[in-house]
Amino acid sequence: MLVFIVLPIAEIYVIIKVGEAIGAVPTIALLIGDAFLGAALLRSQGRAAWRRFNQALAEGRVPGREIFDGAMVILGGAFLLTPGFITDVIGVLLLLPPTRAAFRGAIARMARRRTTFTVRWGSGQPPGPPGGGDPAGRARGRYDYEGSAREVGDADRELPGERRDDGA
């Protein structure tokens, strides 16, 4: 909620200050110009992200990084098309591959700190060849997998192998 109040006020302030420094017409021209530049950058980075996404699918791997990059390209393009200099800086940072990689790493670290995953095997045992079946695991469809995830805070965190004393 704070972003929807503080960011527009900050944008107006920066636009006014830039307008005072270089004039109203150059400020408006600069805002229009960076919107066109942002659209071109969005188009090129969007195509590259789409190409990497399709390549990951063709290679048979999960395109997690490519999906994140695509979302960041869309978000960066939206920021660039929004009038204002602060959102333009954020948009450029999201569209450039090196800074997008830094955002990806920071968000991944934050997500790992805030979530925990639990996987339970349907039979209570980890999968193995049923009844001495195919050790390569080619007997598909015989396993029941279930998983869940929940957001945890620092107080809920426990290390692997630790047990909590509160009965959880």
N, C-alpha and C positions, 0 to 999 in steps of 0.2 A: 504494500500500500504506500509505503514511504517513497518508493521509486516513482510512483505515478504522481506524487505531489512535488517532491524535491527536484527530480530530473527536469520536468518542464520549466520550473522556475529558474533552474540553473541554465538551461538552454536559452531562455529569454534574456537572462542577464548577459551571457556570453555574446549573443547576437547583438544586443544593444552596445556592448563594449567594442566589439569588432566594427559595428556601424559607426561609432564615434571615432574610431581610429582611422578607418579607410573610407568612410562614407556609406550612405544607404544603398546607392546603385551598385557599387562594387561588392558590397556584402550580399545583396540579393543575387548578383551574378555568380558569386562564389558558391552560394548555397545551391543554385541551379546547376552549376558546373559539377559540383561534387556529387549531385544526384545522378547526373549522366555518367560520370566516372564510376560511381558505385554500381549502376546498372550494368555497365560493361564488365566490371570486375566480377559481379555476381554471375553474369552469363558464363564467363570463362571458367571460374572456379566451380560453378554448378555443373558444367559439362564434365570437368575433370573428376569431380566427386561421383557423378553418375557412371562415368567410364570405370572408375576403380570399384564401384559397387557391383557392376555387371561382371567385371573380371573376377572378383571374389566369388560370386555365384558360379561362374564358369569353372573355377578351380575347385568347387565343392566345399568351400570353407564359409563359416558364418561371417557375414560382413558387418560385424559390430563396429569396428573403427570407421568403416565407410558410412554407416548410418549416422554415427555421431558427427562426422565431417559434413555430411549432407545437411543435417539439422543446423549445424553452426553456420554453414554457408547461407541457408535460408534466413536465419536470425541476423547474420551480418548484413545481408542484403536489405532486410527490413529496417535495420538501424541506419543504413546508408540512404535509404529512400525517405526516411523521416527527416524533416527539416531541422537542422541544428548541428553545431560543430562538435559537441560532446558525443552525440550518438554517431556522428560520422567517424570519430576516432575509434569508438567501440566497434563499429561495423567493419572498418578496415582491419582492426586487430583480429576479428573473427574470420575474415576472408583470406588473410595471408596464411599460407601453410605453416610456417614456423611458429607463429603465435597461436594458431589454432591447435597445434600439437601441445603447446604449453597449457592452453585451456583444457585440452583433453586429459592431460596428466593430472592437473589440479582437481578436476571434477572427478576423475577416477579415484584419486586418493581420498577425497571427501566422501564419495559413495562407499568406499571400503570401510571407512571409519564409522559410518552411520548405519550400516546394514549388516545383517548376519544371515547366513543361508543354512538351511537344514535339508538334508536329503535322506529320505527313508526308503529302504528297499521293501517292496510289496511282501516278500516272504519273511522279512526280518533278517535275512542273510544277504550279503553282497552277491551280485550275480556271479555265476560260474556255470560251467556246462551242466545242464540238468541231467541227472542220472548218468554221468560219465559221457555226455553227448559230445558234440563237436567242440574241441578246445579252442578253435579259432572264433567261436561265437557266431557261427553262421546260422544257428537255429533261432531265427528272429521270431518275435511275437510271443515269446514264452515268459517274458519278464514284465512285472508291473512296477513302474517307477512313479514316485510321487515326490514332489518337492514343495517347499514353501519358503517365503522370505518375509521378514518384518523389519521395520526400522527400529533401531535401538539407540539409546542414549549412552553416555559414559557410565552411568550407574548400572546399566543392564549388561555391560560388556564382560565377558569372561574369556579367558584364554583356552585354547584347545587342551583338553585333559583336566581342566579345573571343574570343580563342582561348586555350585552355590549353596550356601547354608540355609537359605530361606525356603527350601523345599521345592524350588522350581527346577 
